Amino acid sequence: MANEAFARVKIDQLLKDAEWALTDSRSVRFEYPLDDGGKADYVLFDRQGRALAVLEAKSTSVNLSAGEAQGQRYADQLGVSFVFLSNGEEIWFRDKSHDAHFRRVETVFSQDDLSRRKAASEIRRSPLDIPIDARIAGRLYQNTCIDVVCRQIVAGRRKLLVEMATGTGKTRTAAALFKRLFEANWTTRALFVVDRNTLAIQTEDAFAEHLPHLPCYRVPRVGRRFQDEKRVTIVTLQTLVNEYENYSSGYFDLIVIDECHRSIYGKWRRALDHFDGIKIGLTATPCVMRDTPDADEEDRAVIRDTMRFFEVDRPTYSYTMGEAIADGHLVPYEIYRAMTARTAATEGFSVSRSEIDWDAMDEATRAEMERLFADHDPLVVDPTALERKFTIPERNRAMVREFREVLEHGYVGPNGVRRAPDWGKTIVFAVTKRHAETLARLFDDVFADKKPTPTTRYADFVVSGLGPDDTVDGAAKIKRFKKEHFPQILVSVNMLDTGFDCPEVRNLIMARFTHSSILYQQMRGRGTRQAQGKDRFTMWDFTGVTLRHNDDETPHEGGVVVVRAAKPPPPAPRRLLTLDVHDEIDPSTREWVTVDETGHAFMDVDEAQAEALGVAFETWLDGRDFNTEQLRLLHLLKEQIKANAADVTQFESWRFDAPPLSMNGGFERARAVFGGEAELERVLASLNQAVFSVDSPGAAPEGPTTRPNKPIN
């Protein structure tokens, strides 16, 4: 009994966390008498005094499954559908009207969330009886996808995975699905998750067009509370991971995760798992990979983790790029392959010591090059090292000259047939900011005769990142590229390779090599959308990336139209420099450009730092075994760190005795929650190392009474 009494103290706190009023004698009633003479541990009521749910308390020494029958019996007597079981550490939930079993949830649902769900369940209809709005999603495969997903939801599936090729209308399909589920009252509040603000703006515009009568909005930045009165919330992963703990697990009924292969593991998973809503993943990349020896290990991990998160062995519904091209919904493509002698080597290219201009190097670069050549001369350089560790200026110039020459004159193959690409909007995929800026300037110079004025930019560049490499006005540049005649060429680092929608793109220049099949197919998908007068697009392979991914002549997916012989090296000696030795770009990670409510780009350094610290904190927290009291305190630490992002460089234990943490019991409470000062200092040291990359929390050893009064505000 003492054990259960202790559990009830913790359960009371869980109810308070979900904003239940424990002392108004109306919302939460304890030891509630029932008709059979029994008493329910907790009964939760709405604001009109009507019973909503039963919460059965168990001691921590008893498995929660022991309370299932008892909780359900109490719910039957009260005529309610919602049942919670808890021991103060875990919470299980079941909706008797729809669920066969209990499932674990992160929080008790709030009073508003339970009231909303109860009201919807009383007027719920089968979504299959609601016609799909053909004005939003009128294609056969889109209708089939919506029907398959709805049948699975009605059958009780809570996680679904949809694979649809880039350009086939994933957002439109999601909008039509939303409309159907809302009209059937299976959904009352939905979340649409993206991984960049530019995609959030794009989604908000699409939903405003397709769902004008369904209130939708975009959360512009961290610190903005979700709008309870709206039906669809659009948010970036970065914002969600910083805000999710402020809401009960029942806040959203439906969660759609765009580009989910980058969103459902590691630091993001905790935020997505927090909400109990049905989860639907959208992806354009293949979700099943053959187990070939040369398959990219990162791709393997992404696909494995995606399947594991959605608990499937293959997509719930799939519509591939080959099917879309065959059906006439996407345009096919041609590949123009032209590589320098260096990059034509499939196993890498060699660089000898004598080819390097040692006098042009700074001291750090020279030291690094000496280290590399100490064991090998010549070095064999992997193509992925280009523009990261090595740059060949003549190679960049050759690519730009080749592009202009073939656009102007076409290419006559060995069979005498002339092929020519289309002039038009062009995306160039670069490696780093320096690479992107270099290529943009080279393209602008080579096409100077096509500009109406010298100050017009024929080519520009955008870079996604956090820090000095950011393109602050990236959103404005992207908008000009889509809506205006100039720039004609946009060079991108991480900004346009996924999710970007510009049907007018006629050329994709692959100046970046990647081993990742997922990333490659995302990049290729930027050109597949239909536009007036467009019957194809051209991929320009200057890196051998199409060879790496066996992209050759296959049915319905376009193919190689020319294979250009490797060009001989220029007569002048090439300069190779070691650049950004430690700058390795993770293709599964995408960053963001901060925008305000009107879509204008800006970069608020403090907000960006707060967001980054919040993400780092969640990464550290993921997978660690803390109890509910410890997690509650740690989330307060996270909010303090974010609120003081501009000043705080580590979290020392004396900060517990400064407001507002001092109002939560200060250092003494923190020490008690973590079982002693030594364990608290160990946790803080681990936190600081992960979040701030410092070795120790720098706490004063004398105890809380001698800790300096150093508020971080």
C-alpha positions, 0 to 999 in steps of 0.5 A, spaced: 500 500 500 505 504 501 508 503 494 502 504 491 501 511 495 508 513 493 506 511 486 499 516 486 504 522 489 507 521 482 501 520 478 498 527 481 504 530 478 503 527 471 496 530 472 498 536 473 503 536 468 497 535 463 494 541 466 489 537 470 486 541 476 487 537 482 483 541 487 477 544 484 473 538 486 470 537 479 476 535 474 479 530 477 475 525 483 479 520 487 476 514 490 470 515 486 464 510 488 461 506 483 455 502 482 458 495 484 460 498 491 468 499 488 472 505 487 475 508 481 482 510 483 481 516 479 476 519 474 477 525 469 471 529 468 470 535 462 468 542 464 461 540 464 462 535 469 461 529 465 466 523 466 471 522 460 476 517 463 478 512 468 485 512 471 487 506 474 493 506 479 498 501 480 504 500 485 511 500 481 512 493 483 506 491 479 506 490 472 501 495 469 497 489 465 495 487 472 490 493 472 487 492 465 481 488 467 480 493 473 480 499 469 476 497 463 470 494 468 470 501 471 470 504 465 464 500 463 460 502 469 461 509 468 460 509 460 466 512 458 471 509 452 478 512 455 482 508 460 489 510 463 493 505 467 499 508 471 504 507 476 507 514 476 513 512 471 509 509 465 502 510 462 498 506 458 492 508 454 486 504 451 480 507 447 475 501 448 471 503 442 477 502 437 483 499 440 484 492 442 490 493 447 493 498 451 499 502 448 504 506 452 503 514 451 508 519 454 503 523 458 496 523 460 492 527 455 489 534 457 482 535 459 481 539 452 484 533 448 480 528 451 474 532 450 475 533 443 477 526 442 470 524 445 466 529 441 469 526 435 468 519 436 461 520 437 460 523 430 465 519 427 464 516 420 468 511 416 473 515 412 471 510 406 464 513 405 467 520 404 468 521 397 475 524 395 476 531 393 478 530 386 480 537 385 485 536 390 487 529 388 484 527 382 489 522 379 488 514 380 494 513 384 493 518 389 486 516 390 488 509 391 494 511 396 488 515 400 484 509 400 489 504 402 491 508 408 484 509 410 483 502 410 489 501 414 487 506 419 480 503 420 483 496 421 487 499 427 494 501 424 497 507 427 503 507 423 503 507 415 509 509 410 507 512 403 513 512 398 511 516 392 516 519 387 518 526 387 513 530 383 507 526 383 504 530 388 505 528 396 503 534 399 496 534 394 495 527 396 496 529 404 491 535 403 486 530 400 487 525 406 486 530 411 480 533 408 477 526 408 479 524 415 477 531 418 470 530 414 469 523 417 471 526 424 477 521 425 482 527 426 480 533 429 487 536 430 493 534 425 501 536 425 505 536 418 512 536 419 518 538 415 525 539 415 526 546 413 522 552 413 522 553 406 518 547 405 514 549 411 512 555 407 511 551 401 506 546 404 503 552 408 501 555 401 499 549 398 494 547 404 492 554 403 490 553 396 487 546 397 484 546 404 481 554 404 476 552 409 480 548 414 484 553 418 492 551 417 498 555 420 505 555 420 509 555 426 515 560 424 520 559 430 521 556 437 518 559 442 511 560 439 505 556 442 501 552 437 494 555 436 489 551 439 484 553 435 487 551 428 486 544 425 493 543 421 499 545 424 505 545 420 512 545 423 519 544 422 523 538 426 527 543 429 522 547 432 518 541 434 524 538 438 524 544 442 517 545 443 514 538 444 514 537 451 509 543 452 503 539 450 500 532 452 501 526 448 493 527 445 494 534 442 495 531 435 490 525 432 494 525 426 501 526 424 504 526 417 512 526 417 514 529 410 521 526 407 520 521 413 527 517 411 531 523 414 526 525 420 524 519 424 531 517 428 536 519 432 535 526 435 528 527 432 525 521 434 523 523 441 519 529 439 515 524 434 514 519 439 511 524 444 505 524 440 500 519 440 497 520 434 496 516 428 503 517 424 504 517 416 511 517 413 512 520 406 518 519 402 520 519 395 526 515 396 526 507 395 524 504 402 527 497 400 534 496 398 537 490 395 543 487 400 549 488 395 556 489 397 557 496 395 550 499 398 552 505 402 552 504 409 548 510 411 543 508 406 542 501 409 541 505 416 536 510 414 532 504 411 532 500 416 531 505 421 525 508 417 522 501 417 523 500 424 520 506 426 513 505 422 513 497 424 513 495 416 517 491 412 515 495 406 511 501 404 504 501 406 503 504 399 508 505 393 508 509 387 515 509 383 518 514 379 518 509 373 511 508 374 510 515 374 514 516 367 510 510 364 503 513 366 505 520 363 505 524 370 513 525 370 518 527 364 523 522 363 530 524 363 537 524 359 544 524 361 550 528 358 556 525 362 563 528 361 568 527 366 575 530 366 581 525 366 581 525 374 574 524 375 573 519 370 577 513 374 571 509 378 576 507 383 578 515 385 584 519 382 591 519 383 595 526 385 603 525 386 607 530 390 610 533 384 603 536 382 602 540 388 604 547 388 607 547 395 609 555 395 601 557 395 599 553 401 599 556 408 602 553 414 596 548 416 595 546 409 602 544 408 602 540 414 596 536 413 599 535 406 606 533 408 602 528 413 598 525 407 604 524 403 608 521 408 606 514 407 603 514 400 606 518 393 601 518 389 595 519 393 589 515 391 583 520 392 576 518 393 571 523 388 567 525 395 574 528 397 573 533 391 572 540 394 572 538 401 580 536 402 582 537 395 580 542 389 582 542 382 580 549 379 581 547 372 576 542 373 571 547 375 572 551 369 572 545 365 565 544 367 562 551 366 565 551 359 563 544 357 556 546 359 555 553 355 558 549 349 554 543 349 548 548 350 550 552 344 552 547 339 549 540 342 553 534 341 554 530 335 555 522 337 560 517 334 553 515 330 553 522 327 546 524 331 546 531 334 543 531 341 542 538 344 539 539 351 534 545 353 536 552 355 532 554 361 532 554 369 538 550 371 540 547 378 547 545 380 549 541 386 555 543 389 559 541 395 561 546 400 559 554 400 566 555 397 565 551 391 558 554 390 560 561 390 566 559 386 561 555 381 556 561 381 561 566 379 564 562 373 557 561 371 555 568 371 562 570 367 561 565 362 554 567 361 555 574 361 553 576 354 546 573 356 545 578 362 541 584 360 545 589 365 552 587 368 549 587 375 544 582 373 546 575 376 545 570 371 547 565 376 547 565 384 548 560 390 544 558 396 547 554 402 544 551 408 547 551 414 548 554 421 553 559 422 558 563 418 556 559 411 549 561 411 545 564 406 541 569 410 537 571 404 536 564 401 529 564 401 528 570 397 533 567 392 529 561 391 523 565 390 526 569 385 529 563 381 522 560 381 518 566 379 523 571 375 527 570 369 534 571 373 537 568 375 537 562 370 542 558 374 542 557 382 548 553 385 545 549 391 549 546 398 543 542 401 538 547 399 535 544 393 536 537 393 530 535 397 523 537 397 524 543 392 518 544 387 520 548 381 517 545 374 521 549 370 527 546 371 530 543 365 537 542 367 541 538 373 548 539 374 551 534 378 558 537 381 557 533 387 559 526 388 555 522 393 555 514 395 548 515 397 543 512 393 537 516 397 540 522 396 542 521 389 535 520 387 532 526 391 537 530 387 535 527 380 527 528 382 528 536 382 527 535 374 522 530 374 516 535 374 512 537 368 511 544 365 509 547 359 513 545 353 517 541 357 518 533 355 524 531 358 530 534 363 537 533 362 542 531 368 549 533 367 554 528 370 561 531 371 563 527 377 561 519 375 555 519 380 550 516 375 555 511 374 556 509 381 548 508 382 548 504 375 543 510 372 543 507 365 538 506 359 532 502 363 525 502 361 521 508 362 526 512 366 530 515 361 537 514 360 544 515 357 544 519 351 551 520 350 557 518 353 563 523 352 570 521 352 574 523 358 578 529 357 585 530 357 588 534 363 589 541 361 596 543 359 597 548 365 599 544 372 593 544 377 593 547 384 591 542 389 589 545 396 587 542 402 580 545 404 576 544 410 579 538 412 574 536 417 568 539 413 564 532 412 557 533 410 552 528 413 547 527 407 542 525 412 542 531 415 538 537 413 539 544 416 534 551 415 534 558 413 530 562 418 524 566 416 519 570 419 511 570 419 511 573 412 516 568 409 522 574 408 528 570 410 533 573 416 537 569 421 537 571 428 543 569 431 540 568 438 534 564 436 538 560 431 543 558 437 537 557 442 534 552 437 541 548 436 542 548 443 535 545 444 537 540 438 543 538 441 540 537 448 535 532 445 540 528 442 544 527 448 537 525 452 535 520 447 536 513 449 538 515 456 534 512 462 531 517 466 525 517 471 519 522 470 522 526 476 529 527 473 526 528 466 521 533 468 527 537 471 532 536 465 526 539 461 527 545 465 534 545 464 533 545 457 528 551 457 533 555 461 539 553 456 535 556 450 532 562 454 540 564 455 543 561 449 546 568 447 550 568 454 550 561 457 556 556 455 555 551 460 550 549 465 554 549 472 550 546 478 550 553 482 545 555 477 539 551 480 539 556 486 538 562 481 531 564 479 527 560 476 530 554 478 530 556 485 523 556 485 523 549 484 527 547 490 534 549 487 540 545 488 537 541 494 531 538 490 536 537 484 541 533 488 535 529 491 532 527 484 538 525 482 540 521 488 546 525 491 551 530 488 556 526 485 551 523 480 548 530 479 555 532 477 556 526 473 549 528 469 551 535 468 558 533 466 555 529 460 550 534 458 555 539 458 560 535 454 554 533 449 551 540 448 557 545 449 563 540 448 566 542 455 569 537 459 566 539 466 560 543 469 565 547 473 560 546 480 563 549 486 565 543 491 563 547 497 555 545 497 549 550 495 550 555 501 557 557 498 555 557 491 555 564 488 549 568 486 550 568 478 543 568 475 544 567 468 539 572 465 
